[in-house]
Amino acid sequence: LPSSGVHSNGFSLVRRLIPMDRVRLSQYLPDLGKTLGEALLTPTRIYVKPILALLEAAQVHSIAHITGGGFYENIPRSFSSGLTARIEKKSLKIPPIFQLLMAWGSIAEREMFNTFNMGVGMTVTLPANQVDRAVASLGAHGVEAYPIGELTMGEEGVILC
C-alpha cells in the first residue's frame, strides 16, 4: 500500500540531509509539486478502514506497517522464519521526496530502504491467487495498492532485486 510520504519516521536524518544553504522549507520544488515543507509534513495515511475491508475480502496472512527501520526491519517481522521477501525494485513507485533526500545526502540505497518507507506505507502478505481480490478491495477504498514482490524459501530477511 502506498505511503503518503515520509510519514513520521527518519526526521532526524531528514534534517541532516536537507541542504539548508540551497533550499528552504517554504521553497516550491517542481519535482515535488509543492513546497519542501508541505511535502515533509504531508499527514501519515491511515489504513484502518481499507485494511478492515481487505480482511473481509481476501485471505491475508500478515501485514507490516513500514515505519522506522524501513523494509529490512519491518517486513521480516510479518512472516515466519525460513522465508525471504523478494522485493522487485522496479515495481516500487518511489515518491520524489525520497529521491531528493537520497541525492542531497548521497545516501546509499540500502540505507534509504533501511530508514524510510520509500513510498510503501504497509505491506500485506497473501496467497498469489488473492492478489487481484486484494487490489480490488483496497482500490474500492481509495488505496492504489500494487504487488511489489513475493515470499520464497530462504534466509529470513528482505532482498531488493
C-alpha positions as CSV (number, residue, x, y, z in Angstrom):
1,L,0.0,0.0,0.0
2,P,1.5,3.4,-0.9
3,S,2.6,5.8,1.8
4,S,1.6,9.5,1.7
5,G,5.3,10.5,2.1
6,V,7.9,10.4,4.8
7,H,5.2,9.7,7.5
8,S,6.8,10.3,10.9
9,N,10.0,8.3,10.5
10,G,13.5,9.4,9.8
11,F,13.1,13.1,10.5
12,S,16.4,13.3,12.4
13,L,18.1,12.1,9.2
14,V,15.9,14.2,7.0
15,R,17.0,17.4,8.9
16,R,20.6,16.4,8.3
17,L,20.1,15.7,4.6
18,I,18.4,19.0,3.6
19,P,21.0,21.4,2.2
20,M,19.6,24.5,4.1
21,D,22.2,26.7,2.3
22,R,20.5,25.9,-1.0
23,V,16.8,25.2,-0.2
24,R,14.2,26.4,2.3
25,L,11.2,24.6,3.7
26,S,9.0,27.3,2.2
27,Q,10.5,26.9,-1.3
28,Y,8.4,25.4,-4.0
29,L,10.2,22.5,-5.6
30,P,8.8,21.5,-9.1
31,D,9.9,17.8,-8.6
32,L,7.5,17.7,-5.6
33,G,4.8,19.9,-7.0
34,K,4.7,21.7,-3.6
35,T,7.0,23.3,-1.1
36,L,9.5,21.1,0.7
37,G,7.8,21.8,4.0
38,E,4.4,20.7,2.6
39,A,6.0,17.5,1.2
40,L,7.6,16.7,4.5
41,L,4.6,17.4,6.6
42,T,2.1,15.5,4.5
43,P,-0.1,13.7,7.1
44,T,0.5,10.0,7.6
45,R,-2.0,7.9,5.7
46,I,-4.4,6.0,7.9
47,Y,-5.0,2.4,6.7
48,V,-7.6,1.2,9.2
49,K,-10.8,1.2,7.0
50,P,-9.2,-0.2,3.9
51,I,-7.4,-2.9,5.9
52,L,-10.6,-3.9,7.7
53,A,-12.3,-4.3,4.4
54,L,-9.4,-6.2,3.0
55,L,-9.5,-8.7,5.9
56,E,-13.1,-9.5,4.9
57,A,-12.4,-9.7,1.2
58,A,-9.1,-11.7,0.9
59,Q,-7.1,-14.4,2.7
60,V,-4.5,-12.2,4.4
61,H,-1.5,-14.0,6.0
62,S,0.3,-11.0,7.5
63,I,0.6,-7.2,7.5
64,A,3.6,-5.0,8.1
65,H,3.5,-1.3,8.7
66,I,6.6,0.2,7.2
67,T,7.8,2.6,9.9
68,G,11.3,3.3,11.3
69,G,13.5,0.5,10.3
70,G,12.2,0.6,6.7
71,F,11.9,-2.5,4.7
72,Y,14.7,-4.5,6.3
73,E,13.3,-4.4,9.9
74,N,9.6,-4.3,9.4
75,I,8.8,-6.7,6.6
76,P,10.5,-9.8,8.1
77,R,8.6,-9.3,11.4
78,S,5.4,-10.1,9.5
79,F,6.3,-13.7,8.3
80,S,7.8,-16.9,9.6
81,S,11.4,-17.8,9.8
82,G,12.8,-19.6,6.8
83,L,11.3,-17.1,4.3
84,T,12.7,-14.3,2.3
85,A,10.8,-11.3,0.9
86,R,12.0,-10.7,-2.6
87,I,11.0,-7.1,-3.5
88,E,11.1,-6.1,-7.1
89,K,12.6,-2.5,-7.0
90,K,11.3,-1.8,-10.5
91,S,7.7,-2.3,-9.2
92,L,8.1,0.4,-6.5
93,K,6.6,3.8,-7.0
94,I,9.2,5.9,-5.1
95,P,8.0,9.4,-4.5
96,P,10.2,12.3,-5.5
97,I,10.8,13.4,-1.9
98,F,12.8,10.2,-1.3
99,Q,14.8,10.7,-4.5
100,L,15.7,14.2,-3.4
101,L,16.7,13.2,0.1
102,M,18.9,10.4,-1.3
103,A,20.6,12.8,-3.8
104,W,21.1,15.6,-1.2
105,G,22.7,13.4,1.3
106,S,24.5,11.0,-1.0
107,I,22.8,8.2,1.0
108,A,23.3,4.7,-0.2
109,E,20.1,2.9,-1.5
110,R,20.3,0.3,1.2
111,E,20.3,3.0,4.0
112,M,17.3,4.7,2.4
113,F,15.4,1.4,2.4
114,N,16.5,0.7,6.0
115,T,15.4,4.1,7.3
116,F,12.4,5.2,5.2
117,N,9.3,3.7,3.7
118,M,10.3,4.7,0.2
119,G,6.7,5.1,-0.8
120,V,5.4,1.9,0.7
121,G,3.4,2.5,3.9
122,M,2.3,-1.0,4.5
123,T,2.8,-4.5,3.1
124,V,0.2,-7.3,3.0
125,T,1.3,-10.9,2.6
126,L,-1.3,-13.2,0.9
127,P,-1.5,-16.1,-1.5
128,A,-0.8,-15.2,-5.1
129,N,-4.4,-16.2,-6.1
130,Q,-5.7,-13.5,-3.7
131,V,-3.7,-10.6,-5.2
132,D,-6.3,-9.4,-7.6
133,R,-9.0,-9.6,-5.0
134,A,-6.9,-7.6,-2.5
135,V,-6.0,-4.9,-5.0
136,A,-9.7,-4.5,-6.0
137,S,-10.8,-4.3,-2.3
138,L,-8.2,-1.7,-1.5
139,G,-9.0,0.2,-4.7
140,A,-12.6,0.3,-3.7
141,H,-11.5,2.1,-0.5
142,G,-9.3,4.7,-2.3
143,V,-5.9,2.9,-1.9
144,E,-4.0,2.2,-5.1
145,A,-2.2,-1.0,-4.0
146,Y,0.1,-3.0,-6.2
147,P,2.2,-6.1,-5.9
148,I,5.9,-5.5,-5.0
149,G,7.3,-9.0,-4.6
150,E,6.9,-12.4,-3.2
151,L,8.0,-14.7,-0.3
152,T,10.4,-17.5,-1.1
153,M,12.1,-20.1,1.0
154,G,15.5,-18.9,2.3
155,E,17.2,-16.9,5.0
156,E,14.8,-14.7,6.8
157,G,15.1,-11.1,5.5
158,V,14.5,-8.9,2.6
159,I,16.2,-8.9,-0.8
160,L,15.8,-6.0,-3.2
161,C,16.2,-7.2,-6.7
